[in-house]
Amino acid sequence: MKNDILNFYLQTSIYTNYYPFADYYRSLPDNIEELSKLLCHQVIHRTKLIRSYLNKPRNYENELELNKIKEQYPWYKNRCDDDILLTAPAITAELFRQDQRGFVMDREIKDKVVITCRYVAVLLASILKAKGIPARCRSGYADYFLNERGQNFYDHWIVQYYNAKEKRWVNVDPDGEYNGTFNQYDFPNKEFKWIAEVWLNVRAGNDDYKRYIHGSSYNGLNNLAYALFFDFHSLMNDEISYLFFPTMFDKDEEFNNLTEEELSRLDNLATLMLDVDKNFDELRYLFRNDKWLRIINTPLLSDHDHLEI
């Protein structure tokens, strides 16, 4: 592995900036499984909160735990902190505000933050970077948290960190504890649906976009494009929230009006992302120079704000 790639993934973004909590992050467990489980005890996933009220546990979830969430999470608190806690230091500061002990295994349900997988991944990546471990967030799809596998896949974020001793990237899922058939703290690539592969297979007619679901019910080629965009930006240390969209197709009608040439540009991006480390320089060049791939719209920024660019 090239040193410049590893050094790049030691750098922080506005989202993974660990500096306000550098010493605290370094004091956290070095063991990845122990660290991931600790993070799990600080959060409630948004859909888990919903399932607690609907009494619909997933196969790996404890029904008694869901009942406790329903009973103990205050009705007046945020149902989702994703809108507010976009960065690792913001998440950490809120956890300290709720419980001054910091990250603790016995955190009360009422003091947890409600965030989704992207935010847990950003938090873990930030902690690893603080410890001097190269890390990057990845956006794609997974099904290992479902009762039945191999049918539908839901958008999901994980973390890859570099194991210097073994000289390889390790896939870890810190968002929940699953009773799967593999080690979620070091799982093979085949267990995750990498968006670059999915995009190219769907575009070639070898897969069906309807199998890939964003949120709870949305699917479409445009949602695959969003996931590709999120993964690309994450690979470039810009772990944007899924509240942000590329200016070229932040609306369905804009995506539907993309030309075949423009879709081919996304194909080219996906092809490069099939082997990130091999094509790292080309990906960085695109990120630095291709405005079509770089400029984003947010809830407060629209196409109008980017006219001068």
C-alpha positions in Angstrom: 0.0 0.0 0.0 1.4 3.4 -1.0 2.2 5.6 2.0 0.5 8.6 0.4 -2.8 6.7 0.4 -2.5 5.7 4.0 -1.5 9.3 5.0 -4.5 10.6 3.1 -6.8 8.4 5.2 -5.2 9.6 8.4 -6.4 13.1 7.5 -9.7 14.4 8.8 -12.6 16.1 7.2 -15.0 18.5 8.8 -17.0 15.4 9.7 -14.3 13.3 11.2 -12.4 16.1 12.9 -11.3 14.6 16.1 -9.2 17.5 17.5 -11.7 18.7 20.2 -11.7 15.2 21.6 -8.3 13.9 20.5 -7.1 12.8 23.9 -10.4 11.3 24.8 -10.7 9.3 21.6 -7.2 7.9 22.1 -8.2 6.8 25.6 -11.0 4.6 24.2 -10.4 0.8 23.6 -8.0 -0.2 20.9 -9.7 -3.5 20.3 -12.1 -2.9 17.3 -14.8 -5.2 18.6 -14.8 -3.7 22.1 -14.7 -0.2 20.6 -17.6 -0.9 18.2 -19.7 -2.4 20.9 -19.0 0.6 23.1 -20.3 2.9 20.4 -23.4 0.8 19.9 -24.3 1.4 23.6 -24.3 5.2 23.0 -26.9 5.3 20.2 -30.3 4.2 19.1 -30.8 3.7 15.4 -33.7 5.7 14.0 -35.5 2.7 12.5 -34.9 0.7 15.8 -36.7 3.5 17.6 -39.6 3.2 15.1 -39.7 -0.6 15.4 -39.9 -0.3 19.2 -43.1 1.6 18.9 -44.5 -0.8 16.2 -43.4 -3.9 18.2 -41.6 -5.2 15.1 -38.1 -6.5 16.1 -35.7 -7.8 13.5 -34.4 -11.3 13.8 -31.3 -10.3 15.8 -33.1 -7.9 18.1 -34.3 -8.6 21.6 -37.9 -7.8 22.0 -37.4 -6.9 25.7 -34.8 -4.3 24.7 -37.2 -2.8 22.2 -39.9 -2.6 24.8 -37.4 -0.7 27.1 -36.7 1.7 24.3 -40.4 2.3 23.8 -40.9 2.8 27.5 -37.8 4.9 28.4 -37.1 7.1 25.4 -38.9 10.4 26.1 -41.6 11.3 23.6 -40.4 14.9 23.5 -36.8 14.2 22.4 -35.6 14.1 18.8 -36.8 11.1 16.8 -33.7 11.4 14.7 -30.5 13.4 15.4 -29.2 13.0 11.9 -30.4 16.5 11.0 -28.4 18.0 13.8 -25.3 16.0 14.7 -23.6 15.8 11.3 -20.0 15.5 12.7 -18.1 13.2 15.1 -17.4 16.1 17.5 -21.0 17.1 17.5 -22.2 13.6 18.3 -19.6 13.3 21.0 -20.4 16.6 22.6 -24.1 15.7 22.7 -23.3 12.4 24.4 -21.2 14.2 27.0 -24.1 16.7 27.5 -26.5 13.9 28.2 -24.0 12.0 30.4 -20.8 13.6 31.6 -19.1 10.2 32.0 -18.8 10.1 28.2 -19.0 6.8 26.3 -20.2 4.2 28.8 -21.7 0.8 28.5 -24.5 1.5 30.9 -25.7 4.7 29.3 -29.4 5.1 30.0 -31.8 4.9 27.0 -33.0 8.5 27.6 -29.5 9.8 27.3 -28.7 8.1 23.9 -28.5 9.9 20.6 -30.7 8.7 17.7 -28.5 8.4 14.6 -28.2 6.1 11.6 -25.4 4.0 10.2 -23.6 6.9 8.4 -23.2 8.8 11.6 -21.9 5.8 13.6 -19.4 5.1 10.8 -18.2 8.7 10.8 -17.7 8.5 14.6 -15.7 5.3 14.4 -13.6 6.6 11.6 -12.8 9.7 13.5 -11.7 7.7 16.6 -9.5 5.4 14.5 -7.8 8.4 12.8 -7.2 9.9 16.3 -5.4 6.7 17.2 -3.2 6.9 14.1 -5.1 4.3 12.1 -6.0 5.1 8.5 -9.8 4.8 8.1 -12.5 5.5 5.5 -16.3 5.3 5.5 -18.0 3.4 2.7 -21.6 3.7 1.4 -23.3 0.7 -0.2 -26.0 -1.9 0.5 -26.3 -4.9 2.9 -28.8 -7.6 3.8 -27.1 -9.4 6.7 -29.5 -7.7 9.2 -32.6 -9.1 7.5 -34.5 -12.3 8.3 -34.0 -13.5 4.7 -30.8 -12.8 2.7 -30.2 -12.5 -1.0 -33.5 -10.8 -2.0 -33.4 -7.2 -1.0 -30.6 -4.9 0.1 -30.8 -1.7 2.1 -28.5 1.3 2.0 -25.8 1.0 4.6 -22.5 2.5 5.7 -19.5 0.7 7.1 -15.9 1.5 7.9 -12.7 0.2 6.4 -9.5 0.6 8.5 -6.0 -0.4 7.5 -4.4 -3.2 9.5 -0.7 -2.3 9.1 0.5 -5.7 10.5 -1.5 -7.7 8.0 -1.2 -5.0 5.3 -4.9 -5.0 4.3 -8.1 -3.0 4.7 -10.5 -4.5 7.2 -14.3 -4.1 6.9 -16.1 -3.4 10.1 -19.8 -2.7 10.8 -20.1 -0.7 14.1 -23.8 -0.1 13.7 -25.5 -2.7 15.9 -24.6 -6.2 17.0 -25.7 -8.9 14.5 -26.1 -12.6 15.0 -24.7 -13.3 11.6 -22.7 -16.1 10.1 -19.6 -13.9 9.9 -17.5 -11.6 12.1 -18.9 -8.1 11.6 -15.7 -6.6 12.9 -13.7 -8.2 10.1 -15.9 -9.5 7.3 -15.1 -10.4 3.7 -15.9 -8.1 0.8 -18.6 -10.5 -0.5 -20.8 -9.8 2.5 -21.3 -6.2 1.4 -22.9 -4.8 -1.7 -20.3 -2.3 -3.0 -22.2 0.4 -4.8 -19.7 0.6 -7.7 -20.4 -3.1 -8.5 -24.1 -2.7 -8.1 -24.3 0.4 -10.3 -22.3 -1.3 -13.1 -24.3 -4.5 -12.9 -27.6 -2.7 -13.0 -26.5 -0.5 -15.9 -25.4 -3.6 -17.8 -28.8 -5.3 -17.2 -27.3 -8.0 -14.9 -29.2 -6.9 -11.8 -32.4 -5.2 -10.9 -32.4 -1.8 -9.2 -35.6 -2.7 -7.4 -33.6 -5.0 -5.1 -31.7 -2.0 -3.6 -33.7 0.1 -1.2 -32.9 3.5 0.2 -34.4 4.3 3.6 -37.4 2.0 4.1 -39.1 2.1 0.7 -37.3 4.1 -2.0 -35.6 2.5 -4.9 -34.5 3.5 -8.4 -31.5 4.1 -10.5 -31.3 7.6 -9.1 -30.9 6.2 -5.6 -28.1 4.0 -6.8 -26.5 7.1 -8.2 -26.8 8.9 -4.9 -25.1 6.0 -3.1 -22.3 6.1 -5.7 -22.0 9.8 -5.1 -21.9 9.3 -1.3 -19.3 6.6 -1.5 -17.1 8.6 -3.9 -17.1 11.6 -1.6 -16.4 9.4 1.5 -13.4 7.9 -0.3 -12.2 11.4 -0.7 -12.5 12.2 3.0 -15.8 14.1 2.5 -18.3 11.9 4.3 -21.4 14.0 3.3 -24.7 13.2 4.9 -27.5 11.7 2.8 -29.2 15.0 3.2 -26.8 16.3 0.6 -27.2 15.7 -3.2 -25.2 16.4 -6.3 -26.3 19.5 -8.1 -26.6 17.7 -11.4 -29.4 15.4 -10.2 -30.8 16.4 -6.8 -34.3 16.1 -8.3 -35.8 13.0 -9.9 -36.6 14.9 -13.1 -33.0 16.0 -13.4 -31.7 12.5 -13.1 -34.3 11.3 -15.6 -33.0 13.9 -18.1 -29.3 12.9 -17.8 -27.9 12.1 -21.2 -26.3 8.8 -22.0 -22.9 10.6 -22.1 -23.5 11.8 -18.5 -24.6 8.3 -17.4 -21.4 7.1 -18.9 -19.4 9.5 -16.8 -21.0 7.8 -13.8 -20.1 4.4 -15.3 -16.5 5.6 -15.5 -16.5 6.8 -11.9 -17.9 3.4 -10.8 -15.3 1.6 -12.8 -12.5 3.5 -11.1 -14.1 2.8 -7.7 -13.9 -1.0 -8.2 -10.3 -0.7 -7.2 -9.9 2.4 -5.1 -6.2 2.0 -4.2 -5.1 1.2 -7.7 -7.1 4.2 -9.2 -6.6 6.5 -6.2 -4.8 9.2 -8.1 -7.4 9.3 -10.9 -10.2 9.5 -8.3 -8.5 12.3 -6.5 -8.1 14.2 -9.7 -11.8 13.9 -10.5 -12.7 15.1 -7.0 -10.4 18.1 -7.3 -11.3 19.1 -10.8 -14.7 17.8 -11.9 -17.3 20.3 -10.7 -20.1 18.0 -12.0 -19.1 15.4 -9.4 -17.9 17.8 -6.6 -20.5 20.5 -6.1 -23.4 19.6 -3.8 -26.8 20.9 -2.8 -27.9 20.9 0.8 -31.2 21.7 2.5 -30.1 25.4 2.3 -28.2 25.4 -0.9 -29.7 24.9 -4.3 -28.6 25.2 -8.0 -29.1 29.0 -7.8 -26.3 29.2 -5.2 -23.8 27.6 -7.5 -24.6 29.6 -10.7 -21.3 31.5 -10.5 -19.4 28.1 -10.3 
